[in-house]
């Protein structure tokens, strides 16, 4: 299928075209990358924008269950929802291991929902290299909300926050202790903290956990992008569907406040610039590793480093060679 035909079908809302488009942008082949750039440019030309929500949390917290229940709430209100679930990659094939469609069976059957598992392919933070482009394609296809689910809490959650309008942190009742080492950094990025599994015998622990995090949030420095009272912590149950409407109301309140003050538009502009800079860095790295002469030079300098050459000096020589005409 020609790129122009694919773009037309994508904009018309053809789900198969969307699947093929995302496959195209995820490809690492040079000829596919050229086609992908044209396709993403065509998608950007539609001017369509969706609400982009990133969601992370510790393994076992129930991210997929929460997304399914939350997605069904949104589709029940007439919204079209796309889920980009970034799965851990197989070391052998590079493909997705978990398969989110099997974990979100009800949502996958909803005609207003679209689920796309993508292998993380060892990318930091559990974000696939081309997730940003996949989000743009989902917007062009007419989806109202794009949910980006990550592998789990890691050291590069800024990658999530750097491509979405709102960042959610999902926690389990009584599970705060395991986040002590990274809690402050993640909490400073989170726009909303949701304590999942607040039902049955876990309801009381969930409420205590929520109160603990609410208290911790009050100690953090006030962020200029937050309305009064935010960020906040809420309880929710994916199993019973409780707290989901409250979470959506909080999301709408935050976004309305930011939209009215131009904060949302400014954040998206900054994200676009960051995307550009990252593409330049990745392009330079690809050119470095793809050129036979440069690979040989790297290998030679690497051998000298092993023999005792200072790594910083070796790096300076390599960069000097790159700058030479």
C-alpha positions as CSV (number, residue, x, y, z in Angstrom):
1,X,0.0,0.0,0.0
2,X,1.3,3.4,-1.0
3,X,2.1,5.9,1.9
4,X,-0.6,8.3,0.6
5,X,-3.3,5.6,0.5
6,X,-2.3,4.4,3.9
7,X,-2.5,8.0,5.3
8,X,-6.0,8.5,3.8
9,X,-7.3,5.3,5.3
10,X,-5.7,6.1,8.6
11,X,-7.4,9.5,8.7
12,X,-10.7,7.9,7.8
13,X,-10.4,5.8,10.9
14,X,-9.5,2.4,9.3
15,X,-8.2,0.2,12.2
16,X,-6.2,-2.0,9.8
17,X,-4.5,1.1,8.4
18,X,-3.6,2.2,11.9
19,X,-2.1,-1.2,12.7
20,X,-0.1,-1.1,9.5
21,X,1.0,2.5,10.1
22,X,2.3,1.7,13.6
23,X,4.1,-1.4,12.3
24,X,5.7,0.9,9.7
25,X,7.0,3.5,12.2
26,X,8.3,0.7,14.5
27,X,10.4,-0.7,11.7
28,X,14.2,-0.1,11.8
29,X,14.7,-0.5,8.0
30,X,16.0,2.7,6.4
31,X,13.4,2.6,3.5
32,X,10.6,2.1,6.1
33,X,11.9,5.1,8.1
34,X,11.6,7.4,5.1
35,X,8.0,6.2,4.5
36,X,7.2,6.6,8.2
37,X,8.4,10.2,8.3
38,X,6.1,11.0,5.4
39,X,3.2,9.2,7.1
40,X,3.8,11.0,10.5
41,X,3.9,14.3,8.6
42,X,0.6,13.6,7.0
43,X,-0.8,12.6,10.4
44,X,0.4,15.9,11.9
45,X,-1.3,17.8,9.1
46,X,-4.7,16.7,10.2
47,X,-4.4,18.9,13.3
48,X,-6.2,16.3,15.4
49,X,-5.2,16.1,19.0
50,X,-6.1,13.5,21.7
51,X,-5.8,13.6,25.4
52,X,-2.5,11.8,26.1
53,X,-2.3,9.9,29.4
54,X,0.8,8.0,30.6
55,X,0.4,5.4,33.3
56,X,3.1,3.6,35.2
57,X,3.4,1.5,38.4
58,X,5.1,-1.4,40.0
59,X,4.6,-4.9,38.4
60,X,1.5,-6.6,39.8
61,X,-0.2,-3.3,40.8
62,X,-2.9,-4.1,38.2
63,X,-2.1,-1.6,35.4
64,X,-3.7,-3.6,32.7
65,X,-6.8,-4.3,34.8
66,X,-7.1,-0.7,35.6
67,X,-6.7,0.4,32.0
68,X,-9.4,-2.0,30.9
69,X,-11.9,-0.8,33.5
70,X,-11.0,2.8,32.9
71,X,-11.1,2.4,29.1
72,X,-14.5,0.9,29.3
73,X,-15.7,3.8,31.4
74,X,-14.5,6.2,28.7
75,X,-15.9,4.3,25.8
76,X,-19.2,4.1,27.7
77,X,-19.2,7.9,27.6
78,X,-18.7,7.8,23.8
79,X,-15.0,8.4,23.7
80,X,-12.7,6.6,21.4
81,X,-9.7,5.1,23.4
82,X,-6.4,3.9,22.1
83,X,-4.1,1.9,24.4
84,X,-0.4,1.7,23.6
85,X,0.9,-1.0,25.9
86,X,4.7,-1.2,25.9
87,X,5.5,-4.8,26.8
88,X,8.8,-6.3,27.9
89,X,10.7,-7.7,24.9
90,X,11.7,-11.3,24.3
91,X,15.5,-11.5,24.3
92,X,15.3,-13.9,21.4
93,X,12.8,-12.5,19.0
94,X,12.5,-8.9,20.3
95,X,8.7,-9.3,20.4
96,X,6.2,-8.5,23.1
97,X,6.1,-11.1,25.9
98,X,2.9,-10.3,27.9
99,X,0.4,-9.6,25.1
100,X,-1.9,-7.0,26.5
101,X,-4.8,-8.0,24.3
102,X,-5.1,-11.2,26.2
103,X,-5.0,-9.3,29.5
104,X,-7.7,-6.7,28.3
105,X,-10.2,-9.1,26.7
106,X,-13.3,-7.0,27.3
107,X,-11.7,-3.7,26.1
108,X,-10.2,-5.4,23.1
109,X,-13.7,-6.3,21.9
110,X,-15.0,-2.8,22.3
111,X,-15.5,-1.1,18.9
112,X,-14.5,2.3,20.4
113,X,-11.2,0.9,21.7
114,X,-7.9,0.0,20.1
115,X,-5.1,-1.9,21.9
116,X,-1.6,-2.1,20.5
117,X,1.1,-4.0,22.4
118,X,4.6,-2.8,21.4
119,X,7.9,-4.4,22.4
120,X,10.1,-2.1,24.5
121,X,13.2,-3.6,22.8
122,X,15.4,-2.7,25.8
123,X,14.5,1.0,25.7
124,X,15.0,2.8,29.0
125,X,11.9,3.5,31.0
126,X,9.9,0.8,29.2
127,X,9.0,3.1,26.3
128,X,9.3,1.9,22.8
129,X,11.5,4.0,20.5
130,X,8.6,5.0,18.3
131,X,5.8,5.4,20.9
132,X,5.7,9.2,20.2
133,X,5.0,8.5,16.6
134,X,2.4,5.9,17.4
135,X,0.6,8.4,19.6
136,X,0.5,10.9,16.7
137,X,-0.9,8.2,14.4
138,X,-3.7,7.4,16.9
139,X,-4.6,11.0,17.1
140,X,-4.8,11.2,13.3
141,X,-7.1,8.2,13.3
142,X,-9.6,10.1,15.4
143,X,-9.1,8.7,18.9
144,X,-10.1,11.0,21.7
145,X,-7.8,9.5,24.5
146,X,-4.5,7.7,24.1
147,X,-3.3,5.7,27.1
148,X,0.4,4.8,27.2
149,X,1.1,1.9,29.6
150,X,4.7,1.3,30.5
151,X,6.5,-1.8,31.6
152,X,6.9,-0.5,35.2
153,X,8.6,2.0,37.5
154,X,12.2,2.6,36.4
155,X,14.8,5.3,36.3
156,X,13.6,6.9,33.1
157,X,10.0,7.8,33.8
158,X,10.7,11.2,32.4
159,X,10.3,9.6,29.0
160,X,6.7,8.9,29.8
161,X,6.0,12.4,31.2
162,X,7.8,13.8,28.2
163,X,5.2,12.6,25.7
164,X,1.9,12.8,27.5
165,X,-0.4,15.5,28.8
166,X,-1.0,13.8,32.2
167,X,1.1,11.3,34.1
168,X,-0.6,8.8,36.4
169,X,1.2,6.7,39.1
170,X,-0.6,3.5,40.1
171,X,0.1,2.0,43.5
172,X,-1.0,-1.1,45.4
173,X,-2.3,-0.9,49.0
174,X,0.5,-1.0,51.5
175,X,3.1,-1.1,48.7
176,X,4.7,2.2,49.3
177,X,7.8,0.8,51.0
178,X,9.2,-0.7,47.9
179,X,9.3,2.8,46.3
180,X,11.4,4.4,49.0
181,X,14.4,4.7,46.8
182,X,12.7,6.4,43.9
183,X,9.5,7.7,45.4
184,X,10.3,11.4,45.5
185,X,11.4,11.6,41.9
186,X,8.3,9.7,40.6
187,X,5.9,11.6,42.8
188,X,7.3,14.9,41.6
189,X,6.4,13.8,38.0
190,X,3.0,12.3,38.8
191,X,-0.1,14.5,38.2
192,X,-2.3,12.0,39.9
193,X,-1.6,9.0,42.2
194,X,-4.2,6.2,42.2
195,X,-4.1,3.5,44.8
196,X,-5.7,0.5,43.0
197,X,-7.3,-2.7,44.5
198,X,-9.2,-0.6,47.0
199,X,-11.9,-3.3,47.6
200,X,-12.7,-6.1,50.0
201,X,-10.1,-6.8,52.6
202,X,-7.7,-4.3,50.9
203,X,-10.0,-1.3,51.2
204,X,-8.7,-0.2,54.6
205,X,-5.0,-0.6,53.7
206,X,-5.7,1.2,50.4
207,X,-7.2,4.2,52.3
208,X,-4.2,4.3,54.6
209,X,-1.8,4.2,51.7
210,X,-3.8,6.9,50.0
211,X,-3.7,9.1,53.1
212,X,0.1,8.5,53.4
213,X,0.7,9.6,49.9
214,X,-1.6,12.5,50.1
215,X,0.4,13.7,53.1
216,X,3.7,13.2,51.2
217,X,2.4,15.2,48.3
218,X,1.6,18.2,50.5
219,X,5.3,18.3,51.4
220,X,6.4,18.6,47.8
221,X,7.1,21.9,46.3
222,X,4.1,23.4,44.5
223,X,4.4,23.1,40.7
224,X,3.2,26.0,38.5
225,X,1.4,23.6,36.2
226,X,-1.0,22.3,38.9
227,X,-4.4,23.7,39.9
228,X,-5.1,24.2,43.6
229,X,-5.2,20.9,45.5
230,X,-3.1,19.0,43.0
231,X,-1.3,16.6,42.6
232,X,-3.5,14.4,44.7
233,X,-3.9,10.8,45.7
234,X,-7.2,8.8,45.2
235,X,-8.4,5.3,45.8
236,X,-9.8,3.1,42.9
237,X,-10.8,-0.4,42.3
238,X,-10.4,-1.8,38.8
239,X,-12.3,-5.0,39.9
240,X,-15.4,-3.2,41.2
241,X,-15.1,-0.1,39.0
242,X,-15.2,2.3,42.0
243,X,-13.2,5.5,42.0
244,X,-12.8,5.5,38.2
245,X,-15.3,8.3,37.6
246,X,-13.6,10.4,40.3
247,X,-10.2,9.8,38.7
248,X,-11.6,10.9,35.3
249,X,-13.2,14.0,36.9
250,X,-9.8,14.9,38.4
251,X,-8.1,14.4,35.0
252,X,-10.6,16.7,33.3
253,X,-10.1,19.3,36.1
254,X,-6.4,19.4,35.7
255,X,-6.5,19.6,31.9
256,X,-9.1,22.3,31.8
257,X,-7.1,24.4,34.2
258,X,-3.9,24.0,32.2
259,X,-5.7,24.5,28.9
260,X,-7.2,27.8,30.0
261,X,-3.8,29.1,31.0
262,X,-1.9,28.0,27.9
263,X,0.2,25.5,30.0
264,X,-1.0,22.5,28.0
265,X,0.0,24.1,24.6
266,X,3.4,25.2,26.0
267,X,4.1,21.7,27.3
268,X,3.3,20.2,23.9
269,X,5.5,22.6,22.1
270,X,8.4,21.8,24.5
271,X,7.7,18.0,23.9
272,X,7.9,18.6,20.2
273,X,11.3,20.3,20.5
274,X,12.5,17.5,22.8
275,X,11.3,14.9,20.2
276,X,13.3,16.8,17.5
277,X,16.5,16.8,19.6
278,X,16.2,13.1,20.5
279,X,15.8,12.3,16.8
280,X,19.0,14.2,16.0
281,X,20.8,12.3,18.7
282,X,19.6,8.9,17.6
283,X,20.3,9.8,14.0
284,X,23.9,10.7,14.8
285,X,24.3,7.5,16.8
286,X,22.9,5.5,13.9
287,X,25.3,7.2,11.5
288,X,28.2,6.5,13.8
289,X,27.5,2.8,14.2
290,X,26.4,2.3,10.5
291,X,29.6,3.6,8.9
292,X,32.3,0.9,8.5
293,X,35.2,3.4,8.9
294,X,33.7,4.8,12.1
295,X,33.1,1.4,13.5
296,X,36.7,0.4,12.8
297,X,37.9,3.6,14.4
298,X,35.8,2.9,17.5
299,X,37.1,-0.6,17.7
300,X,40.7,0.7,17.4
301,X,40.2,3.3,20.1
302,X,38.4,0.7,22.3
303,X,41.4,-1.5,22.1
304,X,43.7,1.4,23.1
305,X,41.4,2.1,26.1
306,X,41.7,-1.5,27.2
307,X,45.5,-1.1,26.9
308,X,45.5,1.9,29.2
309,X,44.4,5.0,27.2
310,X,42.2,7.3,29.2
311,X,38.5,6.8,28.1
312,X,37.9,10.6,28.0
313,X,40.9,11.1,25.8
314,X,39.8,8.4,23.5
315,X,36.3,9.9,23.3
316,X,37.8,13.3,22.5
317,X,39.8,11.8,19.6
318,X,36.8,10.0,18.3
319,X,34.7,13.2,18.3
320,X,37.6,15.1,16.7
321,X,37.6,12.6,13.9
322,X,33.9,13.1,13.4
323,X,34.2,16.9,13.2
324,X,37.1,16.6,10.7
325,X,36.0,17.4,7.1
